[in-house]
Amino acid sequence: MSESTTEPSTRFKNLAFACALSFCVAVIVVHLVRDDLSMWHRTLSIYAVGPAGWVLTLGFYAIALTQCLIACRLYQLRRSVGDALTAAVLVLAAIGIVLVAIYPYPIRLPHNTGAALQLGLFPAFLLLHWVWRRDDPLRRFTLVCALTSAAFLLLLVWNGETDYNLGTTAMAQKLQIMVNTLWLLVYSWRWS
């Protein structure tokens, strides 16, 4: 490869990783600053409203950018039909997180639609990626992330409409986001 081809790819790779890392930092910062909220009983997007909410909102935009950059990279590679479909699903998940960033928690319909796109499509994206990318060196890691993310999504959906609060709704959501973000961090660091 020529230098001119490699350099932009490296920059996008570094930008994707930096954005995913900045999302992680934003999540940690808002949990430290918002000690008035119970980490065990409050979903992540609630932290975007109130003091230091702008930090998490910027983090949401950063993680959406990471997803779009990885989707562009997968589309650029297009070694199989699955790459293009996977890129499209990942862009839809990124649109979901942008909706969550634009419409704070109290604005329910667009916020919940965005959360469903982000949380619901991401396990599907990981599964699609694993199924269609047989030559991917991160195949096993992707499968583990996909299954873990899907398990936390099922726990989130199961407990989301119950009348009692076990604290698992918020933790299932945060654990699913953590798994998804871990995959984004590793993939953005290791992409070819």
Backbone torsions as a table, in degrees:
resi	resn	phi	psi	omega
1	MET	NA	146.3	178.6
2	SER	-79.0	162.8	180.0
3	GLU	-62.3	-38.1	-177.5
4	SER	-66.8	-29.2	178.4
5	THR	-79.1	-39.3	-176.8
6	THR	-72.2	-40.3	-174.6
7	GLU	-59.7	-49.6	178.5
8	PRO	-62.4	-38.1	179.2
9	SER	-62.3	-41.3	178.1
10	THR	-65.2	-40.1	178.2
11	ARG	-63.6	-43.0	178.7
12	PHE	-65.9	-38.3	177.5
13	LYS	-61.5	-47.4	179.3
14	ASN	-64.7	-39.0	178.4
15	LEU	-65.1	-43.5	178.7
16	ALA	-60.6	-44.2	179.9
17	PHE	-66.3	-43.8	-179.6
18	ALA	-62.7	-39.2	178.8
19	CYS	-66.9	-42.1	178.2
20	ALA	-64.1	-40.8	178.4
21	LEU	-65.7	-39.0	179.3
22	SER	-67.1	-31.5	174.1
23	PHE	-62.8	-44.1	178.9
24	CYS	-59.9	-43.6	179.1
25	VAL	-63.7	-42.6	-179.9
26	ALA	-61.2	-41.3	179.4
27	VAL	-63.6	-43.9	179.2
28	ILE	-64.1	-44.7	-178.3
29	VAL	-60.4	-47.7	-177.6
30	VAL	-67.3	-31.0	176.7
31	HIS	-70.4	-31.5	176.6
32	LEU	-75.4	-41.8	-177.4
33	VAL	-72.7	-40.0	-175.8
34	ARG	-93.9	61.8	178.5
35	ASP	-73.0	-4.8	175.2
36	ASP	-77.1	-15.5	179.3
37	LEU	-101.0	142.4	178.3
38	SER	-79.7	117.7	-179.7
39	MET	-59.4	-31.6	-175.6
40	TRP	-80.4	-23.1	-172.8
41	HIS	-117.4	0.3	-178.7
42	ARG	-119.3	128.3	178.0
43	THR	-68.7	162.7	-172.5
44	LEU	-62.0	-41.3	-174.8
45	SER	-65.3	-20.9	176.6
46	ILE	-63.2	-29.9	179.9
47	TYR	-69.2	-15.1	179.2
48	ALA	-80.0	-6.7	178.9
49	VAL	-108.4	127.1	178.5
50	GLY	104.2	-160.2	-176.8
51	PRO	-56.2	133.1	179.2
52	ALA	63.9	13.6	178.1
53	GLY	-61.3	-31.5	-179.8
54	TRP	-64.0	-27.8	179.0
55	VAL	-64.6	-46.1	179.5
56	LEU	-69.7	-36.7	177.5
57	THR	-60.1	-44.1	175.2
58	LEU	-62.8	-37.4	176.2
59	GLY	-61.9	-39.1	177.3
60	PHE	-61.9	-44.7	178.1
61	TYR	-63.1	-38.1	-179.2
62	ALA	-64.9	-44.1	-178.5
63	ILE	-70.9	-31.3	175.0
64	ALA	-65.2	-39.7	177.6
65	LEU	-64.4	-40.0	176.1
66	THR	-58.2	-46.0	-179.5
67	GLN	-62.5	-40.9	179.2
68	CYS	-66.7	-40.3	179.1
69	LEU	-65.1	-41.3	177.4
70	ILE	-66.9	-39.4	177.2
71	ALA	-61.6	-42.5	177.5
72	CYS	-61.8	-40.7	179.3
73	ARG	-64.8	-44.5	178.2
74	LEU	-62.7	-41.0	178.8
75	TYR	-65.7	-38.7	179.1
76	GLN	-63.4	-39.9	-179.3
77	LEU	-70.8	-46.7	178.6
78	ARG	33.5	58.6	177.1
79	ARG	-80.2	-14.9	177.9
80	SER	-151.0	166.8	177.0
81	VAL	-59.6	-31.7	-179.3
82	GLY	-63.4	-30.5	179.8
83	ASP	-61.9	-45.4	179.8
84	ALA	-66.1	-42.6	178.9
85	LEU	-66.1	-41.0	178.5
86	THR	-63.0	-42.1	178.2
87	ALA	-60.8	-41.8	179.8
88	ALA	-63.6	-43.0	179.8
89	VAL	-66.0	-38.4	178.8
90	LEU	-66.6	-35.9	176.3
91	VAL	-66.4	-39.5	176.4
92	LEU	-61.5	-39.7	177.0
93	ALA	-64.9	-37.6	177.5
94	ALA	-65.5	-39.7	175.9
95	ILE	-60.6	-38.7	177.8
96	GLY	-59.4	-44.8	-178.8
97	ILE	-70.0	-30.8	175.4
98	VAL	-66.8	-39.7	175.7
99	LEU	-61.0	-40.4	177.7
100	VAL	-62.9	-38.1	-179.8
101	ALA	-70.2	-40.4	-177.0
102	ILE	-73.8	-42.8	-176.9
103	TYR	-106.7	103.6	-178.6
104	PRO	-61.7	170.5	-173.6
105	TYR	-49.1	-45.1	-176.8
106	PRO	-64.2	-20.4	179.3
107	ILE	-88.6	88.4	-162.3
108	ARG	-64.8	-51.9	-170.3
109	LEU	-62.8	-55.7	179.6
110	PRO	-66.3	-34.2	178.9
111	HIS	-63.0	-49.3	-178.7
112	ASN	-67.2	-34.3	175.9
113	THR	-63.0	-45.3	178.1
114	GLY	-62.8	-42.8	179.1
115	ALA	-63.8	-39.5	179.0
116	ALA	-65.1	-40.1	177.4
117	LEU	-63.4	-45.7	-177.7
118	GLN	-68.6	-53.9	-174.4
119	LEU	-76.8	-33.6	-177.5
120	GLY	-80.4	-36.0	-177.3
121	LEU	-84.2	-24.9	-174.3
122	PHE	-64.2	-44.3	175.6
123	PRO	-61.1	-37.8	177.9
124	ALA	-63.8	-41.9	177.4
125	PHE	-59.3	-46.4	-179.5
126	LEU	-62.4	-41.8	178.9
127	LEU	-65.7	-43.0	177.5
128	LEU	-60.8	-43.2	-179.2
129	HIS	-61.7	-42.1	-179.5
130	TRP	-67.0	-41.4	-176.8
131	VAL	-66.3	-42.7	-171.8
132	TRP	-93.7	-14.3	-176.7
133	ARG	-108.3	75.8	-176.7
134	ARG	-66.4	-27.2	-176.4
135	ASP	-92.6	3.2	-176.6
136	ASP	-71.7	126.9	179.1
137	PRO	-67.1	-17.2	178.8
138	LEU	-98.1	20.5	-174.5
139	ARG	-58.4	-49.7	-178.9
140	ARG	-65.9	-42.9	177.9
141	PHE	-59.7	-42.0	178.9
142	THR	-63.4	-41.7	178.6
143	LEU	-62.6	-45.0	178.6
144	VAL	-60.6	-44.8	178.0
145	CYS	-62.5	-41.2	-179.2
146	ALA	-62.6	-47.9	-178.4
147	LEU	-67.3	-40.0	178.4
148	THR	-65.7	-45.2	179.0
149	SER	-61.9	-42.3	178.8
150	ALA	-64.8	-38.7	178.8
151	ALA	-63.9	-44.0	178.5
152	PHE	-67.1	-34.5	176.6
153	LEU	-64.3	-43.4	177.9
154	LEU	-62.5	-41.5	176.6
155	LEU	-63.3	-41.4	178.2
156	LEU	-61.9	-47.6	-179.8
157	VAL	-66.0	-43.4	-179.5
158	TRP	-60.9	-44.6	-175.4
159	ASN	-89.6	-11.3	-174.7
160	GLY	-64.4	-28.0	-176.4
161	GLU	-112.4	15.3	179.6
162	THR	-83.0	157.5	-179.4
163	ASP	-81.3	-18.1	-179.1
164	TYR	-103.2	156.5	-176.3
165	ASN	-115.6	105.4	176.9
166	LEU	-88.7	-7.3	-175.8
167	GLY	83.5	-1.0	-176.9
168	THR	-80.8	-21.1	-179.8
169	THR	-62.0	-54.2	-179.0
170	ALA	-64.6	-42.4	-178.3
171	MET	-69.6	-37.2	177.2
172	ALA	-63.2	-41.8	178.6
173	GLN	-63.4	-46.8	-178.1
174	LYS	-66.8	-37.0	178.1
175	LEU	-69.0	-37.7	176.4
176	GLN	-64.7	-43.4	177.3
177	ILE	-61.5	-39.1	179.0
178	MET	-63.2	-44.0	178.9
179	VAL	-63.7	-45.9	180.0
180	ASN	-61.0	-42.8	-179.4
181	THR	-68.3	-37.2	176.4
182	LEU	-60.0	-43.9	178.0
183	TRP	-62.1	-44.1	179.3
184	LEU	-61.5	-42.0	178.1
185	LEU	-61.3	-50.1	-177.0
186	VAL	-66.1	-45.4	-177.6
187	TYR	-65.2	-42.7	180.0
188	SER	-66.0	-31.7	178.1
189	TRP	-72.5	-36.3	-170.8
190	ARG	-102.7	-0.2	-172.7
191	TRP	-60.5	151.0	-176.0
192	SER	-84.0	NA	NA
